[in-house]
Amino acid sequence: MFYHVKELQFNARVSKPDPKFASMLLEQFGGANGELKAALQYFVQAFPAKMPHPDKYDMLMDIATEEFSHLEIVGATIQMLLGPTSGELKDQADQSEIMDLLKGKEAKEEFIHKAMVNPQFFDLNGGGPGLTDSQGNPWTAAYVTANGDLTVDLRSNMAAESRAKIVYEYLMQFTDDPYVKETLRFLMTREIAHYQMFEAALETIKPNFPPGVLQGDPRYSNTYFNMSSGESYRGPWNEGKSPFLGETWQYVDDPIGHVIQTNGMLDQRPIGTPRTQDDVEKQNKELGKMRSEKIRESVPKADIHWSNYSSRDREPGRNL
């Protein structure tokens, strides 16, 4: 159940209309890394987490709801940046304010140029924000990623917050309005906060690596291929121990020769790792059983209901 509070979560303001930047800001309204994508992504991810992970369900729904609040902030900012355009488009009188503003071919072309990044502001939306990105591409559910495995979804969310944060960084470079920058800084900071929340939630799920249930094949999990000519670089990604499995990286300087020598990798043996195929099979069964039992135990066998309504939480006199 959603309850709409009419005041914004953050007191968004603009110094003056700026239709060009309003068009750019649509990227965070209906774009691939925008607030609507985040809100719906966390919203749909929450459902399979409800019974096995009620605490993560609560977190995902809280953050999803806050993302809807951020969508409202972005939409309100876009509307303020558009100024009186919406009302003036509906005034057909020749002497309306927008006609005065656009008096003369040069003035009209300049005004259109400012908003031409997304002309749908005028010819479809009547001077209001639409669910598109800054180029006018419509929002799509293809932006939303939900895999049903919480360790995968939480990592996906951390990446989503990272992308949204960097978009706000870029946007701040294209406006000189101190009020708009203030709003964008708030939204950017909340991306940082959410990233930390998702990372902290991931750390409460053990084991959480690799993502999913099945373990990697020890023959291939620590092999690094030098796949380019010229100067090669070494670092913790291809020398020393791997960060999660603690295996020793095996650097293959001649990938073609290695593939031929190992019969297309079929004859490659595990090197630099204590793990064996038997270990992998055992871990697969144990982790699969643990995850499966957690879900089965959390789902009632009968009389299944989603919510518990407690009388102590009801306000007196509110029963209708």
VENGI-V813194 format. One record per residue. N is the residue number from 1. PHI is phi as a letter, one per 20 degrees, with the letter a starting at -180 (999 if undefined). Layout:
{{N & PHI} {N & PHI}}
//
This chain:
{{1 & 999} {2 & d} {3 & c} {4 & e} {5 & e} {6 & f} {7 & f} {8 & f} {9 & f} {10 & c} {11 & f} {12 & f} {13 & b} {14 & c} {15 & f} {16 & a} {17 & f} {18 & b} {19 & f} {20 & f} {21 & f} {22 & g} {23 & f} {24 & f} {25 & f} {26 & g} {27 & g} {28 & e} {29 & e} {30 & c} {31 & e} {32 & f} {33 & d} {34 & e} {35 & f} {36 & f} {37 & g} {38 & f} {39 & g} {40 & f} {41 & f} {42 & f} {43 & f} {44 & f} {45 & f} {46 & f} {47 & f} {48 & f} {49 & e} {50 & g} {51 & e} {52 & f} {53 & c} {54 & g} {55 & f} {56 & f} {57 & g} {58 & f} {59 & f} {60 & f} {61 & f} {62 & f} {63 & f} {64 & g} {65 & f} {66 & f} {67 & f} {68 & f} {69 & f} {70 & f} {71 & f} {72 & f} {73 & f} {74 & f} {75 & f} {76 & f} {77 & f} {78 & g} {79 & f} {80 & f} {81 & f} {82 & f} {83 & m} {84 & e} {85 & g} {86 & g} {87 & f} {88 & f} {89 & f} {90 & e} {91 & e} {92 & e} {93 & f} {94 & f} {95 & e} {96 & f} {97 & g} {98 & f} {99 & f} {100 & f} {101 & f} {102 & e} {103 & g} {104 & n} {105 & f} {106 & f} {107 & f} {108 & f} {109 & f} {110 & f} {111 & f} {112 & f} {113 & g} {114 & f} {115 & d} {116 & f} {117 & g} {118 & b} {119 & f} {120 & f} {121 & g} {122 & d} {123 & e} {124 & c} {125 & e} {126 & m} {127 & n} {128 & c} {129 & f} {130 & c} {131 & e} {132 & c} {133 & e} {134 & f} {135 & d} {136 & n} {137 & f} {138 & f} {139 & f} {140 & c} {141 & f} {142 & f} {143 & f} {144 & e} {145 & d} {146 & b} {147 & d} {148 & m} {149 & d} {150 & f} {151 & f} {152 & f} {153 & f} {154 & f} {155 & f} {156 & f} {157 & f} {158 & f} {159 & f} {160 & f} {161 & f} {162 & f} {163 & f} {164 & f} {165 & f} {166 & f} {167 & f} {168 & f} {169 & g} {170 & f} {171 & f} {172 & f} {173 & e} {174 & d} {175 & c} {176 & d} {177 & f} {178 & f} {179 & f} {180 & f} {181 & f} {182 & f} {183 & f} {184 & f} {185 & f} {186 & f} {187 & f} {188 & f} {189 & f} {190 & f} {191 & f} {192 & f} {193 & f} {194 & f} {195 & g} {196 & f} {197 & f} {198 & f} {199 & f} {200 & f} {201 & f} {202 & f} {203 & f} {204 & e} {205 & d} {206 & c} {207 & f} {208 & c} {209 & c} {210 & f} {211 & g} {212 & n} {213 & d} {214 & f} {215 & e} {216 & f} {217 & f} {218 & f} {219 & f} {220 & c} {221 & f} {222 & c} {223 & e} {224 & d} {225 & d} {226 & e} {227 & e} {228 & b} {229 & e} {230 & n} {231 & f} {232 & d} {233 & d} {234 & d} {235 & a} {236 & f} {237 & e} {238 & b} {239 & b} {240 & m} {241 & e} {242 & f} {243 & f} {244 & d} {245 & e} {246 & m} {247 & e} {248 & e} {249 & f} {250 & d} {251 & e} {252 & d} {253 & f} {254 & c} {255 & g} {256 & f} {257 & f} {258 & f} {259 & f} {260 & f} {261 & f} {262 & e} {263 & l} {264 & m} {265 & m} {266 & f} {267 & e} {268 & f} {269 & d} {270 & f} {271 & c} {272 & m} {273 & b} {274 & e} {275 & f} {276 & c} {277 & f} {278 & f} {279 & f} {280 & f} {281 & f} {282 & f} {283 & f} {284 & g} {285 & f} {286 & f} {287 & f} {288 & f} {289 & f} {290 & f} {291 & f} {292 & f} {293 & f} {294 & f} {295 & f} {296 & f} {297 & f} {298 & e} {299 & e} {300 & f} {301 & f} {302 & b} {303 & l} {304 & e} {305 & c} {306 & e} {307 & c} {308 & d} {309 & d} {310 & d} {311 & f} {312 & f} {313 & e} {314 & e} {315 & f} {316 & f} {317 & n} {318 & e} {319 & f} {320 & d}}
//
